[in-house]
Amino acid sequence: MERKHWIKHVEAWKESGLTRKMYCQENDVKASTFNTWVRRYRGILFKENASDLVEIKPKRSREIKSLNSRIEIAAGGFTIRVSEEVDMNLLRKVLLMVEGL
């Protein structure tokens, strides 16, 4: 029951166009609890869409540097744009962080 209750709140907030703070004030919701459920909701969406993701492994790192384009990664409400100069270690850390949300 509690999970459904909070998911409805998060979805209503996303549709409202309000900031989190304003939504919480208008709906008499404790902000810290709401923020926890926003993070959980993102994790739920990510897990639901994880089967749509495809792992891409380059043969050599030189191939990545030779690309003259950008890569866009969209998952769980996030879009990450990566240029050819990307630090692969930083990108790996960012992707692991997004996966944990």
Stockholm file with secondary structure:
# STOCKHOLM 1.0

chainA/1-101         MERKHWIKHVEAWKESGLTRKMYCQENDVKASTFNTWVRRYRGILFKENASDLVEIKPKRSREIKSLNSRIEIAAGGFTIRVSEEVDMNLLRKVLLMVEGL
#=GR chainA/1-101 SS CHHHHHHHHHHHHHHHTCCHHHHHHHTTCCHHHHHHHHHHHHHHHHHHHGGGCCCCCCSCHHHHHTCCSCEEEEETTEEEEECTTCCHHHHHHHHHHHHHC
#=GC SS_cons         CHHHHHHHHHHHHHHHTCCHHHHHHHTTCCHHHHHHHHHHHHHHHHHHHGGGCCCCCCSCHHHHHTCCSCEEEEETTEEEEECTTCCHHHHHHHHHHHHHC
//
